[in-house]
Amino acid sequence: MSVKGENRGGQDDAQLQGGPAAVAAEDEHLLAETEKIAVALGRMFPGLCEVVLHDLRDPAHAIRVIENNLSGRQVGDSATELGLARIKDPDYPSVIQNYANQFPDGRPAKSTSIGIKNTAGEYIAALCLNLDVSTLSPVTLSLSNLVATDPENRDIELETLRDRSRRELREVIETAAAERSTTPRALHKDVKKELVRRLHQDGYFDTRNGAQTIADLLGISRASVYAYTKRGR
């Protein structure tokens, strides 16, 4: 009994002091409460609206909940471009609403992304809704307001509703090599450096095993991959 009491006291002290353990517990509580909203929203619109909760604390395995799955993604898949943008920039818009999007199989979608910050002002999650507007096409005249997207979001770079996989990374690298009539491993060292820097800038290092995948495809070491991201190396 005394040990349990001491542990409770330690937890209270951490919360009062606002230590890392208290912050992590608060963040997890916020994610758990948002998870309830994601599940409820998805079940409100079965077959019509996909609802995804991203845990931005772990961008490589960000998808925590995917309700009413329409995109084919899975729990544990990586964050989208919007999620990565919010991680890099706390001032990134917290709500981007009613923008045109597309599912991997080509179906049009209307999406809304809601960033969720903790008390420290850091984005720790994103709640995303992806409405399948293809099912509404027979009645678009009467539902025009529902499927309309906001003009001010047309200049925003579209995200892709899929995990940024090894296959996608391979396609980017092989395309760069094909443009020079060679193979990825045969690329000149300077070209490899520029390609690695571009992949780093585009967020591929945040994907699952991204750096190692790049190293394997280019025939260089993982250490070289990270060295190439730095100018002057």
C-alpha positions as CSV (number, residue, x, y, z in Angstrom):
1,M,0.0,0.0,0.0
2,S,2.8,2.4,0.8
3,V,4.5,1.9,-2.5
4,K,1.3,2.7,-4.4
5,G,0.9,5.8,-2.4
6,E,4.4,7.0,-3.2
7,N,3.8,6.4,-6.9
8,R,0.7,8.4,-6.9
9,G,2.5,11.2,-5.1
10,G,5.3,11.2,-7.8
11,Q,2.7,11.4,-10.6
12,D,1.0,14.4,-8.9
13,D,4.4,16.1,-8.5
14,A,5.2,15.5,-12.2
15,Q,1.8,17.0,-13.2
16,L,2.3,20.0,-11.0
17,Q,5.8,20.7,-12.4
18,G,4.6,20.1,-15.9
19,G,7.4,17.6,-16.6
20,P,7.8,15.5,-19.7
21,A,5.7,12.6,-18.2
22,A,2.8,15.0,-17.5
23,V,3.0,16.5,-21.0
24,A,3.1,13.0,-22.7
25,A,0.1,11.9,-20.5
26,E,-1.8,15.1,-21.5
27,D,-1.1,14.6,-25.2
28,E,-2.2,10.9,-25.0
29,H,-5.4,11.9,-23.3
30,L,-6.1,14.5,-26.0
31,L,-5.5,11.8,-28.7
32,A,-7.8,9.3,-26.9
33,E,-10.6,11.8,-26.8
34,T,-10.2,12.8,-30.4
35,E,-10.2,9.1,-31.3
36,K,-13.8,8.9,-30.0
37,I,-14.8,11.7,-32.4
38,A,-13.1,10.0,-35.4
39,V,-14.9,6.7,-34.8
40,A,-18.3,8.4,-34.3
41,L,-18.0,10.6,-37.4
42,G,-17.0,7.6,-39.6
43,R,-19.9,5.5,-38.4
44,M,-22.3,8.4,-39.0
45,F,-21.5,8.3,-42.7
46,P,-20.9,4.6,-43.7
47,G,-19.7,4.1,-47.2
48,L,-19.5,7.8,-47.8
49,C,-16.9,9.6,-45.6
50,E,-13.6,8.2,-44.5
51,V,-12.3,9.6,-41.2
52,V,-8.6,9.3,-40.2
53,L,-6.9,10.3,-37.0
54,H,-3.1,10.9,-37.5
55,D,-0.8,10.8,-34.5
56,L,1.8,13.4,-35.6
57,R,4.2,12.5,-32.8
58,D,5.2,9.5,-34.9
59,P,4.9,10.6,-38.6
60,A,6.3,7.3,-40.0
61,H,3.4,5.4,-38.3
62,A,0.9,8.2,-38.0
63,I,-2.4,6.6,-38.7
64,R,-3.9,5.8,-35.4
65,V,-7.5,5.3,-36.4
66,I,-9.1,4.9,-39.9
67,E,-12.9,4.6,-39.8
68,N,-15.0,3.7,-42.8
69,N,-11.8,3.0,-44.8
70,L,-12.2,4.2,-48.4
71,S,-8.5,4.8,-49.4
72,G,-7.1,1.4,-48.6
73,R,-4.6,2.7,-46.0
74,Q,-4.0,0.9,-42.7
75,V,-3.4,1.8,-39.1
76,G,0.4,2.4,-38.8
77,D,0.8,4.0,-42.2
78,S,2.7,7.2,-42.6
79,A,1.4,10.8,-42.4
80,T,0.3,12.7,-45.5
81,E,2.0,15.8,-46.8
82,L,-0.3,18.0,-44.7
83,G,0.8,16.2,-41.6
84,L,4.4,16.6,-42.3
85,A,3.9,20.3,-43.1
86,R,2.2,20.8,-39.7
87,I,5.1,19.0,-37.9
88,K,7.6,21.4,-39.5
89,D,5.6,24.6,-39.0
90,P,3.5,25.2,-35.9
91,D,2.0,28.2,-37.7
92,Y,0.6,26.1,-40.6
93,P,-3.2,26.6,-40.9
94,S,-5.0,24.5,-38.3
95,V,-8.0,24.0,-40.5
96,I,-8.0,23.4,-44.2
97,Q,-11.6,22.8,-45.3
98,N,-13.4,21.5,-48.4
99,Y,-10.4,21.1,-50.7
100,A,-10.5,18.9,-53.8
101,N,-8.7,15.5,-53.3
102,Q,-8.5,12.1,-54.9
103,F,-8.5,8.5,-53.6
104,P,-5.8,6.1,-54.9
105,D,-8.2,4.5,-57.4
106,G,-9.1,7.8,-59.0
107,R,-12.4,8.6,-57.2
108,P,-12.8,12.3,-56.5
109,A,-13.0,13.4,-52.9
110,K,-13.7,16.4,-50.9
111,S,-11.5,16.7,-47.8
112,T,-11.1,18.6,-44.6
113,S,-8.1,18.5,-42.4
114,I,-8.1,19.7,-38.8
115,G,-4.8,20.1,-36.9
116,I,-4.8,19.5,-33.2
117,K,-2.4,21.3,-30.9
118,N,-1.4,20.6,-27.3
119,T,-1.1,23.2,-24.6
120,A,2.5,23.9,-25.7
121,G,1.2,25.0,-29.1
122,E,2.6,21.9,-31.0
123,Y,0.7,19.9,-33.5
124,I,0.3,16.4,-32.1
125,A,-2.5,15.1,-34.3
126,A,-4.7,15.8,-37.3
127,L,-8.3,14.7,-37.8
128,C,-9.1,14.3,-41.5
129,L,-12.4,13.7,-43.3
130,N,-12.4,12.5,-46.9
131,L,-15.8,12.5,-48.6
132,D,-16.4,10.2,-51.6
133,V,-18.2,12.6,-53.9
134,S,-18.3,10.1,-56.8
135,T,-21.3,8.4,-55.1
136,L,-23.1,11.7,-55.3
137,S,-22.7,12.4,-59.0
138,P,-26.2,11.3,-60.0
139,V,-27.6,14.0,-57.8
140,T,-25.0,16.7,-58.1
141,L,-27.4,19.4,-59.1
142,S,-29.4,19.1,-55.9
143,L,-26.2,18.6,-53.8
144,S,-24.0,21.1,-55.5
145,N,-23.2,22.9,-52.2
146,L,-22.2,19.6,-50.6
147,V,-19.6,18.7,-53.2
148,A,-18.3,22.2,-53.8
149,T,-14.7,22.9,-52.9
150,D,-13.3,26.2,-51.7
151,P,-11.5,28.3,-54.5
152,E,-8.9,29.7,-52.1
153,N,-7.5,26.2,-51.6
154,R,-6.8,25.6,-55.3
155,D,-3.2,26.7,-54.9
156,I,-2.5,24.3,-52.0
157,E,-0.4,21.4,-53.0
158,L,-2.6,18.3,-52.9
159,E,-1.8,15.5,-50.5
160,T,-2.0,11.8,-51.5
161,L,-4.2,9.5,-49.5
162,R,-1.8,6.6,-49.3
163,D,1.2,5.5,-47.5
164,R,4.4,6.9,-49.1
165,S,5.8,3.4,-49.7
166,R,9.1,2.0,-51.0
167,R,7.4,1.5,-54.4
168,E,6.8,5.3,-54.7
169,L,10.3,6.1,-53.6
170,R,11.7,3.6,-56.2
171,E,9.6,5.3,-58.9
172,V,11.0,8.7,-58.1
173,I,14.6,7.5,-58.1
174,E,14.3,5.4,-61.2
175,T,12.6,8.2,-63.1
176,A,15.5,10.5,-62.2
177,A,18.0,7.9,-63.5
178,A,16.0,7.2,-66.6
179,E,16.0,10.9,-67.5
180,R,19.8,10.6,-67.6
181,S,19.7,7.3,-69.6
182,T,21.3,5.3,-66.7
183,T,20.5,3.3,-63.6
184,P,20.2,4.7,-60.0
185,R,23.4,3.0,-58.9
186,A,25.3,4.3,-62.0
187,L,24.4,8.0,-61.3
188,H,27.3,10.4,-60.8
189,K,28.0,11.2,-57.2
190,D,27.0,14.8,-57.6
191,V,23.7,13.8,-59.1
192,K,23.1,11.4,-56.2
193,K,23.7,14.2,-53.8
194,E,21.2,16.5,-55.5
195,L,18.6,13.7,-55.7
196,V,19.1,12.9,-52.0
197,R,18.6,16.5,-51.0
198,R,15.4,16.7,-53.1
199,L,14.1,13.6,-51.5
200,H,14.9,15.0,-48.1
201,Q,13.2,18.3,-48.9
202,D,10.1,16.4,-50.2
203,G,9.7,14.5,-46.9
204,Y,10.8,11.0,-47.9
205,F,13.1,10.7,-45.0
206,D,10.0,10.8,-42.7
207,T,8.6,7.7,-44.3
208,R,9.2,4.2,-42.9
209,N,12.9,3.2,-43.4
210,G,13.2,6.0,-45.9
211,A,16.9,6.7,-45.6
212,Q,17.8,3.0,-45.8
213,T,15.6,2.5,-48.9
214,I,17.3,5.4,-50.6
215,A,20.7,4.0,-49.7
216,D,19.8,0.6,-51.1
217,L,18.5,2.0,-54.4
218,L,21.5,4.3,-55.0
219,G,24.1,1.7,-53.9
220,I,25.5,3.9,-51.1
221,S,25.7,3.7,-47.4
222,R,23.0,5.0,-45.0
223,A,25.7,7.3,-43.5
224,S,26.3,8.7,-47.0
225,V,22.6,9.4,-47.5
226,Y,22.5,11.6,-44.4
227,A,25.8,13.2,-45.3
228,Y,24.4,14.1,-48.8
229,T,21.6,16.1,-47.2
230,K,24.1,18.7,-46.0
231,R,25.4,21.3,-48.4
232,G,29.1,21.2,-49.1
233,R,29.5,17.5,-48.4
